[in-house]
Amino acid sequence: MAIIDAPADPPAQRPPSPVAPSPTPWRSTVRLGGLVALVAFIGVRGGLSWLAIIAAIVVMIFLHELGHFVTAKWAGMKVTQFFLGFGPRIWSFQRGETEYGIKAIPAGAYVKVIGMYNVDEVEPGDEGRTYRQAKFHQRVIMAAAGSTMHFMLAIGLIYLVLVGIGRQQLDDWRVGEVSAASAAQAVGLQPGDRLLQIDWESVRSWEDMAGVVQPRRGETVQIVFERNGIEDQVSATIGTNPNDETKGQLGVAPDFPYSRVNPVAAVPEAGQEFGSLIWASAKGMVQMFTPSGLGSFAEQVAEGGQDQEQAAGSATSSENDTRFISIYGAARLGVDFFGEGAAPALGFLAMLNIFIGLFNLVPLLPFDGGHIAIAAYEKVQELRKRDGRRHFTDVARLMPLTYAVVLLLVAIGVSSIYLDVVNPINLP
C-alpha cells in the first residue's frame, strides 16, 4: 500500500522549475468528473455502507503516508511529492519543496523522498537531505512510521469500542432473534428473553445452550426463561438443524449485551486486546506464506474457491486452508460488519489496520520492512568494521529478489480478487 520512494530523475531530465507541470484544465475536469462519477456509482449501487468503508480505507492510507511524510520532514529529508492515488494527476499544488495532490486512480497513495537507495541520482546540494544519508534511527523511524500509524489507529479504535460501546458479555446472553417455524417460535419465545435452563441444565452461556440442545433432536424438554424480570417455563420439542440433521436446533440467535469499560481501566485492556490481535495476525500471516499455505491458496484459485471453509475477519479459513483477501474482499467484508453495528465495524477496522501494519513490515523490498532491514544490515556492517565510515547497501544486487516479490504480490492480488468475486467470504 505504501510507496515511500522513487528514483530521482537524472539531472538532464529535471525541469528548470521545481513546480511540476499541471494538467490542462479540461483534462483535470474530465479526470475529476470520472472520479466523482465512480464515487456516485458506488454510492448508488452499494449504499452508504460502501461509501463509509471506502472512506475509512482512504483515511487509513492517508494516515499511513502522513506518518512517512511527518517523520521524513522531522529528519530533515527532502520530500518532493505527497499524492493520494496513482496515474494521471487530477489536481495538485506546490508548497515549498513538496507537491501535494490527487491522482485519478484511487488505489493507494505515496510519499516521494529523494535518495532512498545508493543508486538514486540527486543534485549535489541535496545529498545531505537524502534518506540514505540520514542517521540510522531516523531511517528506521521514517520507514516504520506508516505501520506505526496503523497500530496507533488500531489501539485507538479498540479503546473507543471499550469506552464508548463496551465489551460484549458472552456469559449473559439474551434471545436476539427467533427463527420462523422453529421450536422457539412454537412455544412463544421472544427477542429479549433470557434462557436459564433447558431440560434442567443451566444455559447461562451460548455454548451451554448449544451443548444441551444439539444432542436432543426430537426430544421434548422443559425450558426455563426470564422475561421482564419474571421467570416462566414452557415445554418445547427440539427441532432439526437444517445444516446437520443429526443435531437438534431450538431456533434462536443470541444477542450479547455490551458493558462499558471505565476509561482508565480501558487503557491496559486495549493494550492487551491489541497484543492478542497482533499475535493472531502474525500467526495467520506466517501460515499464509508457508509452502502449504501458498499451495492451499493455489488449489482454491484452481477450484474457484468452491471447497473453502469461509471464516470472517481472518486471513485463513482454517489452520490448513489459507485464504488471502483482496482489498475488494476486505471492503466487502467491512460492509457486512457495518451492517452488524458500530462495535463489529470498528473492530473490523482495528483488525484491518493491524494486518496492514504487520504486512508492511515484511523485511523485503518493496515493503517498508525492507527499508528497515537494509538500515539494520548497514548498521551492523558499520559496527563490525569500526572505521567510522557509512556502509551503503548495493540495492542493484537486491533487484532480482525485489522483482520476484512484486510478481508474487501481483499474482496473489489478482487471484484474491478473483476468489473474492466468485466465492466471497461472508459473515457466519
N, C-alpha and C positions, 0 to 999 in steps of 0.2 A: 504493500500500500504506500509505503514511503519511498520517495526518491529524494535523497538529500545531496546529490551531487550530479554533476555533468561536466564533461571535459570542456575547458575553455576554448574559444575559437583561437586559431593561430593568429599572430599579430597582423598578418597581411589581410586577414578576412574581417578584422574588427571594424565596425563602423566608426567614423570620426567622432560621432556624438555618443555620449553614454545613454541617451534616450533611445530605446528600441522603437523602430517604426511601427506605427499603429495601423490597423487595417482601415480601409476606406470606410466612410460612414455607411454606405449601402450594404457592404459586406458585414459590418458589425450588426446592423439592423436585422439582416437575414439570419445570422447566427443566433442572435438573441431571441428572435422570433421562434426559431426552431427549438431552442431550449425551453422557452415558455410553453410552446405547444406540447413538448414532451411532458412537462410537469402537469399541464392541464389534462392531458390524456391519461396519465397515471391517476390523477385525482378523480376523474370521471369513471374510469374503469375499476379502479381499486378502492376508492373511497378515502376518507381521512386517515385511516389506519396506515395505508401505504405511504401517504404523504408524511405522516408522523415518523415512521421508521426510516424513510429515506432522509428526512431532515436530521434525525438522530445520527445516522451514519455520516452524513456530511459534516455535522458538528464534530464527531469523533475524528474524522480525517483532518479537519481544520486544526483542531487542538493538537493532534499528533505533530503536524508540520509547524505549528506555533511553538511547540516545545523545542524543535530543532532551531527555529529562527531565533528565539529569545536567547538560547544558550550560545548560539554562534555569535550573536551580537555581543553578548556578555564577554566572550573570549576574545573579542576584537577581530573575528574573522570577517571577511568581506562577503556579504550576501548580495547577489545580483538580481535574484528573482524569487518571488513568492507567489505561486499561482494555484488556484483551485481549478481542477480539470486538466485535460490534456488536449492536444490537437490545435486547431486554429484558434487564435486569440479573438475573443469577443470584445473585451474591454480591459484597459489597463491604464495605470498612471505611474509616473516616476516620482519617488520621494527620496531625495538624496541619491545614494548609490544603488538603491533597490527599486526594481519594477514590481508592482503589485497588480494582480488582475485575475480575470476569469477566462477560462478557455472552454471550447464548445463541448468536449466530451466529459461528462461528469462521472469519471471513473477513478478519481483519486485526486492527489494534489502533490506538489513538490516544492522544495526549497533548494535553490542552487547556490552552493558555496564554492568558491574558487579553490583550486589546488587540492582536491581531495586525494589525488594519487601522485606518485613521483613522476609519472609521465605527462601530467597535465601541464600545458604551457600557460603562463601568466605573464603579465607585464612585470619587468624587474622591480618596479616600485611597489608592486602589490605582494611580492613574495613573502614579506613578513606578516601578511594578513591571511595567508592561506591556511587551510585546515591542517596540512601536513607539517607546518612549522609551529603549530600551537603546542602547548605543553601536554604531557600525557594525560593528566587529569581533565584538562579542557576538552581534549578529543573524545575521551570516554564519556564525559558528561553530555557533550553535544550529541554523540551518536546514540546514547541511551535515553535521551530526553523524550523521544516520541513514545517509546514504551512506558516510560515513567508517567507520562500524561495519561495513558490508558489505565495504568494501575491506580493513579490518583482518582480518575473518574470512577473506576470500579468500587473503590473504597467509599467514595462519596455517595454513590448510588445505594450501596449496601447500608450505609449509615442512615440515609434518607428513608429507606424502607423500614428499618428497625424503629426509628423515632417517629416518623410520620404515619406509618401504616401498622407496623408491628410484626411480630413473629407469629406464624401460624401455630395454634395449639393442637398438635396432632393427636393428643390423648383426650381431647374434649370436643369431639366432632358432633355435628348435627346432620339431619337429613337435608340435603341440598335440593335434590330432585327425586321425583317418583316416576318410574317408567310406566308407560301405558300398558294395560293388560298384564300387569305384574302382580305377584303375591302381595306386595306392599300396597298397591292401589286397591286391591280387592278387599283388604281389611281396613282401609281408610287412613293409612299413614300419610302424613303431610310434611311438606318442607318446614323445617324448624323443629321437628320432633327430635328428641334425644333418646336414642335406644340405650336401655340399661342392661337388659338380659334377653337372651334368646335360648329357649329350652333350658332355662335356669342357669345358664352360663353367662358370666359378665362379658359385655361387649363394649367396654369403655373406649377402646381404640378401634380404628377402622380395620386393622389387621385382625383383631379379635373377632370382629363381626364376620369377615371373610372366612376365617378359620372355622367358625361354628356353622355357617350356612353351607359352604361348599360340599361337605360330606353328607348333607341331609336332604338331598334332592328327593322330592316327592313326599317328604315326611311332614306331618302336622306338628307344629311347635307352638309354645307359648312365647309371646313377645311382650316384655315389659318396657314401657316407654314413658317419657315425661313430655307433657305439653303445657306450656304456660305455667310451669311450676307444679303441675298436678300429675301424679303418676296414674297410669292406666294399663290395661292388659287386654290383649287380643290373641286369638288363635289364627295361625296362618299356615297354609300349605306351601312349602318351599317350591319354587318353580325350577325350570331347567335353564342353564346358561346356554344361550344360542351358539356361542363360540366353542363350547365344550359340553356335550350332552351328558358327560359323566359327572358334572358338577352342578350343585344347586345355586340358585340365584334368587335373592329377595326382591331386587328391582329398585334399589335406591342408590343415589350417588351422594358422596359426602360433601359437607361444607365445613371447613375448618375455620373457626373464629380467629381473629387476629388480636394479639395483646401487645400494646405499645411498650417499647423499652425505654427506660429512663435515659435521657441524653448523655449522662455521664457514664452509665453502665454500658451504653451502646458503643462507646469507643473501643474497649477491648473486644466486645462481641463482634464488631465489624471487622476488626483485625483478625480474629480467629476464623471468621467466615471467609475472609479474603484468602487466608492461608490455606484453608481447606480447598477452595476453588482453584487456587494456583496449583496445588498438588495434584488434584484430579485432572486439570487441564494438561499439566506436564506429562502425566502418565498416558493420557489419551494421545498426546502429540507423539510421544515416543512409539506408542503402539502403531500409529498411522504410518510411520516411516520405517518400520521393520520390514524385512522381506516378506513375511507372512501378511502384514498389513497391506502392503502395496499389491501383493498377489491377490488378496481378497478383493481389494478395490477393483483391480483389473477384471476379475471374474464378474463382479457386479455390473461393470460397464458392458462387458460382452453379453450379459444376460438381460440388460436393460433394467437392472435393479429388481427383478421380479422376485428373487428369493430373500431379499434383505429383511432383517427384523428391524422395524422402524423404532427409533428412540429419539425423543425430542430433547433438545438442549445439550446434546453430546455429540462429539465428533465421531464416535463409534457406536454402532448399534449392538454390539456385544463384544466380549473380550477378544473373539477371534474373527469378527466380521466388521471390518473397517469401512467407514463411510465418511468421505470428505464432503464438506458442504460449501457450495459456491456462495458468492456474495448475494446472488439472486435467491438461493435457497435460504440463506440466513435472513434476508429481508422478508421472505415469505413466512418463515417460522416466526419472525418477530411480529408480523401482523397477527398471527394466531395468538401469540402471547398477549398482544394488546387487547384482543377480544376477551381475554380471561380476566382482565382487570389491571389496575396500576401496579400492584406488587409483582405479579408474574412478568409484566412488561419491563419494569425496572430491573428485576432480577436477571432477565434475559440480556438486557443491555450491559449489565455488570459482567456477566459471563462472556459476552462477545468482546468486551474491552480486554478482559484478562487473556482470552485466547489470542487476539490480535497482538497484544503486547508481548506475549511469550513467543509467538511466531516470528515477530520481527527481531527477536534476539537470537535466532538460529545463527551460530558462528560461521556463516558462509556468506560471501558476496552473492547477490546484491543486497542482502538483508543488513539492517543496522548492526546486528550482531557480528557480521563480517568485519565491519569497520572497527568494532571493539576488539575482536580477535587480532586484527592486524596491529592495532595500537599496543596490545599486550605483548605480542611477539616482538615488536620493535623495542619495547621497554626491556624485555628480558635480554635481548641481544646487547643493548646498551649497558645493562648491569653486568653482563658476562664479560664484556670487553674492557670495561672500566677505563676507557680512554677519554671520556667526556664528550665524545662525538655522537651526533644523532645517527641512528640507523634508519634507513628508508627501505621498506619492502618493495621489491620489484613486482608491481602488480601485473605486468605483462605475463609473468610466469603463472599467475593465477587465473588468467582469462579462460583457458580451456575448461577448468572446473566451473568457473562462473557461468560460462555459456551452457554447460551441461545442467547446472542448477536451474537456469532460466528456462531451458527447454522442458525440464521435468515439471516446473511450475506451470508452464503453458499447457502441457498435456493434462496435468491434474485439473487445472482450471476449466478447460474445455470439457473434459469428461464429467466434472462435477456439475457443470451447468446442464449437460445432457441428462444426467441422472435426476437432477432436481426438477427437470421439466417432465420427463417421462414417468418418474416414480418419486414424487416429492415426499419428504419426511413430514409427518403430521403429528399433532399432539395426540396423546393416547386418549 
